[in-house]
Amino acid sequence: MCHVLPGMALKFRVEKALMGDDGIARARAAVMILPGHAGKEHEVLTPTFMPVGTQGTVKAVATKELREMHAQVILGNTYHLYLRPGHERIERLGGLHKFMNWQGPILTDSGGFQVFSLAGLNKIDDEGVTFRSHIDGSKHRFTPELSMEIQRALGSDIVMAFDECPPYPATEEQVLSAMRRTVAWAHRGLATELGPHQNRFGIVQGGLYPHLRERSAREITELPFDGFAIGGLSIGESPDLMQKMATHTAPFLPEDKPRYLMGVGRPEDLVECVKAGIDLFDCVMPTRNARNGTLFTSFGKVNIKNAQFQDDAGPLDPECPCEACIEYSRAYLRHLYVAGEALSARLNSIHNLTYYQTIMAQMRRAILENRFDEWRESFYTRRQGTKT
């Protein structure tokens, strides 16, 4: 299979790595430099959390607000943007950066996860996926080549390989089949030319089978990707199993390239997987929970709709610098949620995303100052729990 030579590849430099209990370099602080769609390099400090903007928007949050909370990279989704408003339309309008007024880096998911999450509408074969739109039932065909073409039109900075995510639970035979397809599709995607500023990440599969994770990592990292992701986790298994598999897989990925754990987002999971050596994270959890009234704070989760807050004049989290915490009370945030006001989703989402950016920045600083273990212990103590 012929692979297209990379354009202006990203640069990645590990500034500090801490040894884990197993004697393997684990938690790390690094700098990722992306060429940039407009010829201006983007510096991304890791570890970092990437807010999810599936359809060209992080739900209820404006791009100005994302910049104010120091979000560095946001996500778009190939499947959803292909269906609506269409990648060709976005390309005509100047690309996804211009379309959504976000000049920072964008990572686009290939659509492979939708193969899994919308399985009832899809049929997978070795050539690609035939699916019916969840919007209007229209029939479509996705291939690794088309996924690359769509992401090229969107103009994202990081392009994800088209993969197959096996379900949970899955037999070893099912996982092996998905692994083989993922590798074959990676080869085919690499043969499709992208824009000069675009970088490609390959995806490691393997389910909850440690030997398959190792094999998948070996096969994918032999290919000329600019970074690597761990996929197929946080899809129904317990957090402990997810963390165990991420910790097992991370050392099989190159030390000199970014490592991305896809779709994992509980604060505890971020802490444990940074400890394991992961650099990049994304998840809909902070915004989805925000819209449901569940808020993350430095002292644990708050269910803002509870009656105990109806006369509470204090800030949601006295340590948080976000608009919701500085300018409004818990009583007001509860009122907005109970009244069904749109402002509730906005303020709650801004808060949760700010909290995520804050703890990622704190972890980076703790790694650089060689006090990550102490920070981690304090994180759990303050949340009234322990983690050993």
C-alpha positions as CSV (number, residue, x, y, z in Angstrom):
1,M,0.0,0.0,0.0
2,C,1.4,3.4,-1.0
3,H,1.4,6.0,1.8
4,V,1.3,9.7,1.1
5,L,4.2,11.5,2.6
6,P,3.3,13.9,5.4
7,G,3.2,17.6,5.0
8,M,4.3,20.0,7.8
9,A,4.3,17.4,10.6
10,L,3.5,18.3,14.1
11,K,6.4,18.6,16.6
12,F,6.2,17.0,20.0
13,R,8.6,17.5,22.9
14,V,8.3,15.9,26.4
15,E,9.4,18.4,29.0
16,K,9.1,16.2,32.0
17,A,8.2,12.5,32.6
18,L,7.7,10.9,35.9
19,M,8.5,7.2,36.7
20,G,5.5,5.0,37.6
21,D,5.6,2.4,40.3
22,D,6.4,-0.1,37.6
23,G,9.6,1.7,36.6
24,I,8.1,2.9,33.3
25,A,8.0,6.6,32.4
26,R,4.4,7.6,32.9
27,A,2.8,11.0,33.7
28,R,4.3,13.6,31.5
29,A,4.2,17.2,30.6
30,A,4.8,18.0,26.9
31,V,4.5,20.6,24.2
32,M,2.8,19.8,20.9
33,I,3.2,22.3,18.1
34,L,0.8,22.1,15.1
35,P,1.6,23.8,11.8
36,G,-1.7,25.7,11.7
37,H,-4.3,26.0,8.9
38,A,-3.4,29.7,8.3
39,G,0.3,29.3,8.4
40,K,0.5,30.2,12.1
41,E,1.8,27.5,14.5
42,H,-0.3,26.4,17.4
43,E,1.4,25.5,20.7
44,V,-0.6,23.0,22.8
45,L,0.6,22.3,26.3
46,T,-0.2,18.8,27.6
47,P,-1.8,17.1,29.3
48,T,-4.9,18.8,28.0
49,F,-8.7,18.2,27.7
50,M,-10.4,18.9,24.4
51,P,-14.0,20.1,24.6
52,V,-16.3,18.2,22.1
53,G,-17.9,20.3,19.4
54,T,-19.6,17.5,17.5
55,Q,-21.5,19.6,15.1
56,G,-19.3,22.6,14.8
57,T,-20.2,23.9,18.3
58,V,-19.5,23.0,21.9
59,K,-23.1,22.9,23.0
60,A,-24.3,26.1,24.7
61,V,-20.8,27.6,24.7
62,A,-19.5,30.3,22.3
63,T,-15.9,30.1,20.9
64,K,-15.1,33.3,22.7
65,E,-15.9,31.6,26.0
66,L,-13.8,28.6,25.1
67,R,-10.8,30.9,24.5
68,E,-11.5,32.7,27.8
69,M,-11.3,29.3,29.7
70,H,-8.0,28.5,27.9
71,A,-9.3,25.6,25.9
72,Q,-6.5,24.7,23.5
73,V,-8.0,22.2,21.0
74,I,-11.7,21.4,20.2
75,L,-13.3,18.4,18.4
76,G,-15.5,18.2,15.4
77,N,-17.1,15.0,14.1
78,T,-16.8,13.8,10.5
79,Y,-20.0,11.8,10.5
80,H,-22.3,14.6,11.8
81,L,-20.7,17.4,9.8
82,Y,-20.9,15.3,6.7
83,L,-24.7,14.8,7.2
84,R,-25.3,18.4,8.3
85,P,-24.5,21.0,6.9
86,G,-22.2,19.0,4.6
87,H,-18.4,19.0,4.3
88,E,-18.5,20.5,0.8
89,R,-20.5,23.4,2.1
90,I,-18.2,24.0,5.0
91,E,-15.2,23.9,2.6
92,R,-16.9,26.5,0.3
93,L,-17.4,28.7,3.3
94,G,-13.7,28.6,4.2
95,G,-13.3,25.5,6.3
96,L,-14.4,24.5,9.8
97,H,-12.1,27.0,11.6
98,K,-13.7,30.0,9.8
99,F,-17.2,28.5,9.8
100,M,-17.3,28.2,13.6
101,N,-15.0,31.2,14.3
102,W,-12.4,29.1,16.1
103,Q,-8.8,29.8,15.1
104,G,-7.2,27.3,17.4
105,P,-6.5,23.7,16.6
106,I,-9.3,21.3,15.7
107,L,-9.3,17.5,15.8
108,T,-11.9,15.7,13.8
109,D,-13.1,12.2,14.8
110,S,-13.2,10.0,11.7
111,G,-16.8,8.8,12.2
112,G,-15.7,5.4,13.3
113,F,-17.2,5.8,16.8
114,Q,-20.6,6.5,15.2
115,V,-20.3,3.1,13.5
116,F,-20.3,1.7,17.0
117,S,-22.8,4.1,18.7
118,L,-25.3,4.0,15.9
119,A,-24.9,0.3,15.3
120,G,-28.6,-0.3,14.7
121,L,-28.4,1.8,11.5
122,N,-25.1,0.5,10.2
123,K,-23.7,-2.5,8.3
124,I,-20.0,-3.0,8.3
125,D,-17.9,-4.9,5.8
126,D,-14.2,-5.0,4.8
127,E,-14.6,-2.1,2.4
128,G,-16.4,0.3,4.7
129,V,-19.7,1.0,6.4
130,T,-23.2,1.4,4.9
131,F,-25.5,3.4,7.2
132,R,-28.8,5.2,7.3
133,S,-28.8,8.8,8.6
134,H,-30.2,9.2,12.1
135,I,-31.7,12.4,10.8
136,D,-33.8,11.4,7.9
137,G,-33.1,7.7,7.2
138,S,-31.2,8.4,4.0
139,K,-28.6,5.8,3.0
140,H,-24.9,6.5,2.9
141,R,-21.6,4.7,2.4
142,F,-18.5,5.5,4.4
143,T,-15.0,4.2,3.5
144,P,-11.6,5.1,4.9
145,E,-10.9,7.1,1.8
146,L,-14.1,9.1,2.1
147,S,-13.4,9.8,5.8
148,M,-10.1,11.3,4.8
149,E,-11.7,13.4,2.0
150,I,-14.3,14.8,4.4
151,Q,-11.7,15.7,7.0
152,R,-9.5,17.3,4.3
153,A,-12.5,19.4,3.3
154,L,-13.2,20.4,6.9
155,G,-9.6,21.5,7.2
156,S,-9.0,20.1,10.7
157,D,-5.5,20.1,12.2
158,I,-5.6,16.6,13.5
159,V,-7.3,13.9,11.3
160,M,-8.2,10.6,12.9
161,A,-7.9,7.3,11.1
162,F,-11.2,5.5,10.2
163,D,-11.5,2.6,12.6
164,E,-13.9,-0.1,13.8
165,C,-14.7,0.1,17.5
166,P,-15.9,-3.4,18.8
167,P,-18.8,-3.4,21.2
168,Y,-18.6,-4.3,24.9
169,P,-18.7,-7.0,25.8
170,A,-17.1,-8.7,22.8
171,T,-15.5,-12.0,22.1
172,E,-11.8,-12.2,21.3
173,E,-12.8,-13.2,17.8
174,Q,-15.0,-10.1,17.4
175,V,-12.2,-7.8,18.7
176,L,-9.6,-9.4,16.5
177,S,-11.8,-8.9,13.5
178,A,-12.2,-5.2,14.3
179,M,-8.5,-4.9,14.9
180,R,-7.7,-6.3,11.5
181,R,-10.1,-3.9,9.8
182,T,-8.7,-1.0,11.7
183,V,-5.2,-1.7,10.5
184,A,-6.3,-2.3,6.9
185,W,-8.4,0.9,6.9
186,A,-5.4,2.8,8.4
187,H,-3.3,1.7,5.4
188,R,-6.0,2.9,3.0
189,G,-6.5,6.2,4.7
190,L,-2.8,6.9,4.7
191,A,-2.9,6.6,0.9
192,T,-5.3,9.6,0.7
193,E,-3.7,13.0,0.4
194,L,-4.5,15.7,3.0
195,G,-3.9,19.4,3.3
196,P,-0.3,20.4,4.1
197,H,-1.1,21.5,7.6
198,Q,-3.0,18.4,8.5
199,N,-1.6,15.6,10.7
200,R,-2.9,12.1,11.1
201,F,-3.4,10.0,14.3
202,G,-3.8,6.2,14.2
203,I,-6.0,4.3,16.6
204,V,-5.2,1.3,18.7
205,Q,-8.0,-1.1,19.3
206,G,-8.0,-4.5,21.1
207,G,-11.0,-4.4,23.5
208,L,-10.2,-5.6,27.0
209,Y,-7.7,-8.2,25.8
210,P,-4.2,-7.1,26.9
211,H,-2.4,-9.2,24.3
212,L,-4.6,-7.7,21.5
213,R,-3.9,-4.2,22.7
214,E,-0.2,-4.9,22.6
215,R,-0.5,-6.4,19.1
216,S,-2.7,-3.6,17.8
217,A,-0.3,-1.0,19.2
218,R,2.6,-2.7,17.5
219,E,0.9,-2.9,14.1
220,I,-0.5,0.7,14.2
221,T,2.7,2.3,15.4
222,E,4.6,0.8,12.5
223,L,2.7,3.1,10.2
224,P,3.7,6.8,9.6
225,F,1.2,8.5,11.8
226,D,2.0,11.7,13.6
227,G,0.3,10.6,16.9
228,F,-1.6,7.7,18.3
229,A,-4.9,7.2,20.1
230,I,-6.3,4.5,22.3
231,G,-9.9,3.8,21.2
232,G,-12.6,1.4,22.2
233,L,-12.6,2.2,25.9
234,S,-15.3,3.8,28.2
235,I,-18.0,2.1,26.2
236,G,-19.6,0.2,29.0
237,E,-16.8,-1.4,31.0
238,S,-16.1,-0.3,34.6
239,P,-13.8,2.6,35.2
240,D,-11.3,0.4,36.9
241,L,-11.1,-1.9,33.8
242,M,-10.8,1.1,31.5
243,Q,-8.0,2.6,33.6
244,K,-6.2,-0.7,33.7
245,M,-6.3,-1.1,29.9
246,A,-5.2,2.4,29.3
247,T,-2.3,2.0,31.7
248,H,-1.4,-1.3,30.0
249,T,-1.5,0.1,26.5
250,A,0.3,3.5,26.9
251,P,3.9,2.2,27.1
252,F,3.4,0.5,23.8
253,L,3.0,3.9,22.1
254,P,6.0,5.9,21.1
255,E,7.4,8.2,23.7
256,D,8.1,10.9,21.1
257,K,4.6,11.3,19.8
258,P,1.3,12.4,21.4
259,R,-1.0,9.9,23.1
260,Y,-4.7,10.5,23.0
261,L,-7.3,8.5,25.0
262,M,-10.6,8.9,23.1
263,G,-13.9,9.5,24.8
264,V,-12.8,9.3,28.4
265,G,-13.9,12.1,30.7
266,R,-14.7,11.5,34.4
267,P,-12.3,13.8,36.4
268,E,-11.0,10.7,38.2
269,D,-10.4,9.0,34.9
270,L,-8.4,12.0,33.7
271,V,-6.2,11.9,36.8
272,E,-5.6,8.2,36.6
273,C,-4.9,8.2,32.8
274,V,-2.5,11.2,33.1
275,K,-0.8,9.1,35.7
276,A,-0.6,6.3,33.1
277,G,1.1,8.6,30.5
278,I,-1.7,9.9,28.4
279,D,-1.5,13.5,26.9
280,L,-4.9,14.3,25.2
281,F,-8.4,13.6,26.3
282,D,-12.0,14.4,25.1
283,C,-15.4,13.6,26.3
284,V,-19.0,15.0,26.2
285,M,-19.3,14.4,29.9
286,P,-18.7,18.0,31.2
287,T,-21.2,19.6,28.8
288,R,-23.8,16.8,28.9
289,N,-23.7,16.7,32.7
290,A,-23.9,20.4,32.8
291,R,-27.2,20.4,30.9
292,N,-28.5,17.8,33.3
293,G,-27.6,19.9,36.3
294,T,-24.5,17.9,37.5
295,L,-21.6,20.2,38.2
296,F,-18.0,19.3,38.9
297,T,-16.2,21.2,41.6
298,S,-12.9,21.2,43.6
299,F,-14.8,19.4,46.4
300,G,-16.8,16.9,44.3
301,K,-20.0,16.7,42.3
302,V,-22.9,19.1,42.9
303,N,-26.4,18.3,41.8
304,I,-27.6,21.9,41.4
305,K,-31.3,21.0,41.1
306,N,-31.4,19.8,44.8
307,A,-33.6,21.8,47.1
308,Q,-30.8,22.3,49.5
309,F,-29.4,25.0,47.2
310,Q,-32.6,27.1,46.9
311,D,-31.5,29.6,49.6
312,D,-27.7,29.2,49.2
313,A,-26.2,32.6,48.4
314,G,-22.7,31.3,48.1
315,P,-20.7,30.6,44.9
316,L,-20.8,27.2,43.3
317,D,-17.1,26.8,43.8
318,P,-15.1,29.5,45.6
319,E,-11.9,28.4,43.8
320,C,-13.3,28.6,40.3
321,P,-12.6,31.7,38.1
322,C,-15.5,31.1,35.7
323,E,-18.4,33.5,35.1
324,A,-21.0,31.2,36.8
325,C,-18.9,31.1,40.1
326,I,-17.8,34.7,40.2
327,E,-21.1,36.4,39.3
328,Y,-23.9,34.1,40.4
329,S,-25.0,32.1,43.5
330,R,-25.9,28.5,43.8
331,A,-29.5,29.6,44.5
332,Y,-29.6,31.4,41.2
333,L,-28.0,28.5,39.3
334,R,-30.6,26.2,40.8
335,H,-33.4,28.6,39.9
336,L,-32.2,28.7,36.2
337,Y,-32.1,24.9,36.0
338,V,-35.5,24.3,37.6
339,A,-37.1,27.1,35.5
340,G,-35.7,25.5,32.3
341,E,-33.9,28.7,31.3
342,A,-31.4,28.4,28.4
343,L,-28.9,30.4,30.5
344,S,-28.6,27.4,32.8
345,A,-27.0,25.2,30.1
346,R,-24.6,28.0,29.2
347,L,-23.4,28.8,32.7
348,N,-23.3,25.2,33.8
349,S,-21.3,24.2,30.7
350,I,-18.9,27.1,31.1
351,H,-18.3,26.1,34.7
352,N,-17.7,22.4,34.0
353,L,-15.4,23.0,31.1
354,T,-13.5,25.6,33.2
355,Y,-13.1,23.0,35.9
356,Y,-11.7,20.5,33.5
357,Q,-9.2,23.0,32.0
358,T,-8.2,23.9,35.6
359,I,-7.4,20.4,36.8
360,M,-5.5,19.7,33.6
361,A,-3.4,22.8,34.1
362,Q,-2.9,21.8,37.7
363,M,-1.7,18.4,36.7
364,R,0.7,19.8,34.2
365,R,2.2,22.1,36.8
366,A,2.4,19.3,39.3
367,I,4.3,17.1,36.9
368,L,6.8,19.9,36.0
369,E,7.3,20.5,39.7
370,N,7.8,16.8,40.5
371,R,4.8,16.7,42.9
372,F,2.2,14.9,40.9
373,D,1.7,12.2,43.5
374,E,1.0,14.8,46.2
375,W,-1.4,16.7,43.9
376,R,-3.3,13.4,43.1
377,E,-3.6,12.5,46.8
378,S,-5.0,16.0,47.5
379,F,-7.4,15.7,44.6
380,Y,-9.0,12.6,46.1
381,T,-8.9,13.9,49.7
382,R,-10.7,17.1,48.8
383,R,-13.3,15.1,46.9
384,Q,-13.9,13.1,50.1
385,G,-12.5,9.9,48.6
386,T,-9.3,8.1,48.3
387,K,-7.4,6.4,45.5
388,T,-4.4,4.2,46.0
